[in-house]
């Protein structure tokens, strides 16, 4: 986890967005990962974007996961979902994600919508604490990773969590081929 100085996320709600702290407070006892294995580390908020963060803190792109919010439409109905993919990949929004959501058009949600609907900061949105009715689509490579670094809901910290925990979040679906390799 590079040079990150981690500690229990539950004990540092000052480093978490409110919805994230609330979700950790009700973490299921039967989850495959104990809540004490969810760690948080403070970071420089100007380095929250993946490439800058990885370079500054010595974390590889393969250890980082991005949470992107997508919006899909069919007629007058808009569906939102979160896609969790490794930073070495990109979510297949117009293919796999569009089919999974059963929508005609699918794209990244506008920043103001994503921030407003999640209660989290742009650049820090995380799958922990999202609206309960949203599907969380997790690329299978994420859950195969022993640990990944994800957002904390704010730009001034990051969460370190075992990859399998993300596939066990409420509403999570592990999807083979959700993302495509970059480059």
C-alpha positions, -999 to 999 in steps of 0.1 A, spaced: 0 0 0 29 23 -8 36 50 18 1 53 31 -3 55 69 -35 35 75 -57 30 105 -91 16 112 -117 35 91 -143 31 118 -122 51 142 -115 80 118 -149 93 107 -132 127 101 -115 111 71 -148 98 56 -179 112 39 -210 109 61 -226 81 40 -194 61 42 -191 64 80 -228 54 83 -223 24 61 -193 13 82 -213 17 114 -238 -10 101 -212 -32 85 -227 -68 85 -212 -91 111 -214 -119 85 -195 -100 58 -165 -119 44 -142 -92 57 -144 -77 92 -150 -40 94 -116 -37 112 -100 -47 79 -114 -15 62 -86 10 67 -83 47 59 -53 70 53 -51 107 50 -38 121 18 -31 155 2 -65 164 -14 -47 179 -45 -34 144 -52 -67 125 -50 -69 118 -87 -56 83 -95 -25 89 -115 -12 117 -92 -21 97 -61 -3 66 -72 28 85 -81 29 105 -49 22 76 -25 40 47 -43 8 27 -50 6 9 -83 -24 13 -107 -31 -24 -102 -36 -18 -65 -60 11 -71 -97 8 -79 -119 35 -93 -156 39 -86 -174 56 -115 -211 65 -114 -230 59 -146 -265 70 -156 -285 50 -181 -318 60 -197 -346 41 -213 -374 65 -222 -381 88 -193 -365 65 -167 -329 71 -155 -310 43 -137 -278 49 -117 -251 24 -109 -216 24 -96 -189 5 -115 -158 -6 -96 -128 -13 -118 -90 -15 -114 -72 17 -124 -54 -4 -151 -88 -8 -168 -118 12 -179 -155 3 -174 -172 -9 -206 -200 17 -202 -214 16 -237 -213 -22 -240 -214 -44 -208 -228 -17 -184 -255 -6 -208 -267 -42 -213 -266 -50 -175 -287 -19 -168 -310 -27 -197 -309 9 -210 -307 24 -244 -281 51 -235 -255 49 -208 -227 74 -199 -208 86 -169 -232 106 -147 -226 144 -147 -204 155 -119 -230 176 -101 -255 147 -102 -230 122 -89 -220 144 -61 -256 154 -52 -269 118 -53 -241 102 -34 -234 128 -8 -197 124 -16 -170 146 -32 -161 142 -68 -128 124 -71 -135 106 -39 -168 87 -46 -166 51 -32 -190 21 -34 -193 20 4 -223 41 14 -240 45 -19 -278 47 -22 -292 13 -13 -312 9 -46 -282 14 -68 -265 -17 -83 -228 -19 -76 -211 -35 -106 -177 -49 -96 -152 -61 -122 -140 -96 -113 -104 -85 -113 -111 -62 -83 -123 -90 -61 -93 -111 -71 -69 -84 -57 -58 -90 -21 -62 -53 -13 -73 -23 -33 -72 14 -26 -105 32 -32 -120 66 -25 -134 74 9 -161 98 -2 -138 128 3 -107 139 -15 -84 141 16 -82 104 23 -83 69 7 -97 36 19 -77 3 17 -99 -28 17 -95 -64 7 -108 -68 -29 -133 -95 -20 -151 -71 4 -162 -50 -25 -179 -80 -42 -198 -86 -9 -212 -50 -5 -250 -48 -4 -262 -46 -40 -229 -57 -55 -227 -79 -85 -194 -93 -96 -191 -92 -134 -165 -109 -156 -155 -85 -184 -171 -53 -168 -139 -35 -177 -114 -35 -205 -76 -32 -202 -62 2 -209 -35 6 -236 
